[in-house]
């Protein structure tokens, strides 16, 4: 390992990586744990559309600061 490289790394989930990307473009965001926001307890899909899969996975929420958007829920379809 070179001297300029770090000896350790911080393990991050996808929401934390996404928050870092948002911070890079000047948007303050915070990754929330799964199950901490009320929006996570509703339906994730509509059965009215044929292209919408029934199974979805909740990956938690991202809280956006200083914008009209309060929370973004991250889900995976499939």
C-alpha positions, 0 to 999 in steps of 0.5 A, a space after each residue: 500500500 502506498 503512503 498516500 492511501 488510507 489504511 482503513 475505509 468506512 463501509 457505507 450503504 447505498 443510501 449513504 453513498 447517494 447522500 455523499 453524491 448529493 453533497 458533492 453537488 451542493 445538496 444536504 441530505 441524511 440517510 435514515 434507517 429502514 422503518 423510521 419514516 411514516 412514508 415507508 408503511 404505505 403501498 409501494 406499487 399500484 396493482 392497476 398497471 401491468 408493468 408494475 411488479 408486485 414485489 418491492 423492497 424498501 431500502 429506507 429513506 433519505 432526508 433532503 434538507 433546505 428543499 421543498 422535498 422532505 423525504 425520498 423513499 428508496 425502493 427496489 422493484 423486482 
